[in-house]
Amino acid sequence: MELKDIVRQERLKRKWRQEDLGALIGRSQSHISDIEKGDMPKFDVACMLCEIFGIEPNKLWAEIRNESMGIDKIPIEGGGAVKQAEG
């Protein structure tokens, strides 16, 4: 899942408008809209989003990194992951 999808999903789960989320982090509605369209927020904004949504930053960054690198991984029991076979 991409960051834009995570932000939108978490915002909608709370029934917030883009304006509501923007106000919580001191940004405009259009800034939230840009993030939900795929613009990468600055580090401080991403950290505020993690805090508001209760997401561990390491998990979010791992998700973003894997997505940007095109890596599909399957979680395995006991932690870790294995690369998904193509086919």
C-alpha positions as protocol buffer text, in pm:
chain_id: "A"
residue {
  index: 1
  type: MET
  ca { x: 0 y: 0 z: 0 }
}
residue {
  index: 2
  type: GLU
  ca { x: 130 y: 343 z: -88 }
}
residue {
  index: 3
  type: LEU
  ca { x: 149 y: 634 z: 154 }
}
residue {
  index: 4
  type: LYS
  ca { x: -128 y: 817 z: -30 }
}
residue {
  index: 5
  type: ASP
  ca { x: -358 y: 520 z: 25 }
}
residue {
  index: 6
  type: ILE
  ca { x: -263 y: 486 z: 392 }
}
residue {
  index: 7
  type: VAL
  ca { x: -334 y: 854 z: 461 }
}
residue {
  index: 8
  type: ARG
  ca { x: -669 y: 842 z: 281 }
}
residue {
  index: 9
  type: GLN
  ca { x: -773 y: 515 z: 446 }
}
residue {
  index: 10
  type: GLU
  ca { x: -681 y: 633 z: 796 }
}
residue {
  index: 11
  type: ARG
  ca { x: -850 y: 969 z: 743 }
}
residue {
  index: 12
  type: LEU
  ca { x: -1172 y: 815 z: 616 }
}
residue {
  index: 13
  type: LYS
  ca { x: -1172 y: 557 z: 896 }
}
residue {
  index: 14
  type: ARG
  ca { x: -1200 y: 852 z: 1137 }
}
residue {
  index: 15
  type: LYS
  ca { x: -1459 y: 1025 z: 917 }
}
residue {
  index: 16
  type: TRP
  ca { x: -1235 y: 1331 z: 884 }
}
residue {
  index: 17
  type: ARG
  ca { x: -1240 y: 1568 z: 591 }
}
residue {
  index: 18
  type: GLN
  ca { x: -909 y: 1670 z: 438 }
}
residue {
  index: 19
  type: GLU
  ca { x: -960 y: 2006 z: 608 }
}
residue {
  index: 20
  type: ASP
  ca { x: -990 y: 1832 z: 947 }
}
residue {
  index: 21
  type: LEU
  ca { x: -666 y: 1640 z: 905 }
}
residue {
  index: 22
  type: GLY
  ca { x: -488 y: 1946 z: 771 }
}
residue {
  index: 23
  type: ALA
  ca { x: -594 y: 2148 z: 1074 }
}
residue {
  index: 24
  type: LEU
  ca { x: -457 y: 1881 z: 1308 }
}
residue {
  index: 25
  type: ILE
  ca { x: -110 y: 1901 z: 1152 }
}
residue {
  index: 26
  type: GLY
  ca { x: -110 y: 2270 z: 1065 }
}
residue {
  index: 27
  type: ARG
  ca { x: -138 y: 2222 z: 691 }
}
residue {
  index: 28
  type: SER
  ca { x: -399 y: 2318 z: 433 }
}
residue {
  index: 29
  type: GLN
  ca { x: -666 y: 2100 z: 278 }
}
residue {
  index: 30
  type: SER
  ca { x: -482 y: 2124 z: -52 }
}
residue {
  index: 31
  type: HIS
  ca { x: -164 y: 1991 z: 114 }
}
residue {
  index: 32
  type: ILE
  ca { x: -354 y: 1683 z: 234 }
}
residue {
  index: 33
  type: SER
  ca { x: -508 y: 1647 z: -111 }
}
residue {
  index: 34
  type: ASP
  ca { x: -161 y: 1656 z: -268 }
}
residue {
  index: 35
  type: ILE
  ca { x: -40 y: 1381 z: -32 }
}
residue {
  index: 36
  type: GLU
  ca { x: -345 y: 1169 z: -116 }
}
residue {
  index: 37
  type: LYS
  ca { x: -267 y: 1218 z: -486 }
}
residue {
  index: 38
  type: GLY
  ca { x: 83 y: 1083 z: -436 }
}
residue {
  index: 39
  type: ASP
  ca { x: 307 y: 1374 z: -335 }
}
residue {
  index: 40
  type: MET
  ca { x: 558 y: 1267 z: -71 }
}
residue {
  index: 41
  type: PRO
  ca { x: 529 y: 1480 z: 242 }
}
residue {
  index: 42
  type: LYS
  ca { x: 832 y: 1622 z: 419 }
}
residue {
  index: 43
  type: PHE
  ca { x: 968 y: 1414 z: 703 }
}
residue {
  index: 44
  type: ASP
  ca { x: 811 y: 1627 z: 978 }
}
residue {
  index: 45
  type: VAL
  ca { x: 466 y: 1603 z: 819 }
}
residue {
  index: 46
  type: ALA
  ca { x: 500 y: 1227 z: 779 }
}
residue {
  index: 47
  type: CYS
  ca { x: 596 y: 1197 z: 1146 }
}
residue {
  index: 48
  type: MET
  ca { x: 291 y: 1401 z: 1249 }
}
residue {
  index: 49
  type: LEU
  ca { x: 69 y: 1175 z: 1038 }
}
residue {
  index: 50
  type: CYS
  ca { x: 218 y: 868 z: 1205 }
}
residue {
  index: 51
  type: GLU
  ca { x: 152 y: 1013 z: 1547 }
}
residue {
  index: 52
  type: ILE
  ca { x: -207 y: 1112 z: 1467 }
}
residue {
  index: 53
  type: PHE
  ca { x: -287 y: 776 z: 1308 }
}
residue {
  index: 54
  type: GLY
  ca { x: -100 y: 569 z: 1568 }
}
residue {
  index: 55
  type: ILE
  ca { x: 129 y: 413 z: 1310 }
}
residue {
  index: 56
  type: GLU
  ca { x: 489 y: 327 z: 1394 }
}
residue {
  index: 57
  type: PRO
  ca { x: 715 y: 530 z: 1164 }
}
residue {
  index: 58
  type: ASN
  ca { x: 939 y: 230 z: 1094 }
}
residue {
  index: 59
  type: LYS
  ca { x: 644 y: 32 z: 962 }
}
residue {
  index: 60
  type: LEU
  ca { x: 530 y: 319 z: 746 }
}
residue {
  index: 61
  type: TRP
  ca { x: 878 y: 378 z: 600 }
}
residue {
  index: 62
  type: ALA
  ca { x: 924 y: 4 z: 533 }
}
residue {
  index: 63
  type: GLU
  ca { x: 594 y: 1 z: 347 }
}
residue {
  index: 64
  type: ILE
  ca { x: 690 y: 309 z: 143 }
}
residue {
  index: 65
  type: ARG
  ca { x: 1039 y: 174 z: 68 }
}
residue {
  index: 66
  type: ASN
  ca { x: 909 y: -163 z: -47 }
}
residue {
  index: 67
  type: GLU
  ca { x: 644 y: 2 z: -262 }
}
residue {
  index: 68
  type: SER
  ca { x: 889 y: 244 z: -424 }
}
residue {
  index: 69
  type: MET
  ca { x: 1134 y: -39 z: -495 }
}
residue {
  index: 70
  type: GLY
  ca { x: 862 y: -260 z: -639 }
}
residue {
  index: 71
  type: ILE
  ca { x: 929 y: -530 z: -381 }
}
residue {
  index: 72
  type: ASP
  ca { x: 639 y: -758 z: -301 }
}
residue {
  index: 73
  type: LYS
  ca { x: 698 y: -947 z: 19 }
}
residue {
  index: 74
  type: ILE
  ca { x: 503 y: -1214 z: 198 }
}
residue {
  index: 75
  type: PRO
  ca { x: 517 y: -1204 z: 578 }
}
residue {
  index: 76
  type: ILE
  ca { x: 630 y: -1526 z: 741 }
}
residue {
  index: 77
  type: GLU
  ca { x: 556 y: -1661 z: 1085 }
}
residue {
  index: 78
  type: GLY
  ca { x: 799 y: -1536 z: 1348 }
}
residue {
  index: 79
  type: GLY
  ca { x: 866 y: -1209 z: 1166 }
}
residue {
  index: 80
  type: GLY
  ca { x: 1054 y: -1125 z: 854 }
}
residue {
  index: 81
  type: ALA
  ca { x: 936 y: -1178 z: 500 }
}
residue {
  index: 82
  type: VAL
  ca { x: 1026 y: -1362 z: 184 }
}
residue {
  index: 83
  type: LYS
  ca { x: 1016 y: -1221 z: -164 }
}
residue {
  index: 84
  type: GLN
  ca { x: 710 y: -1327 z: -355 }
}
residue {
  index: 85
  type: ALA
  ca { x: 782 y: -1548 z: -653 }
}
residue {
  index: 86
  type: GLU
  ca { x: 692 y: -1400 z: -988 }
}
residue {
  index: 87
  type: GLY
  ca { x: 474 y: -1596 z: -1217 }
}
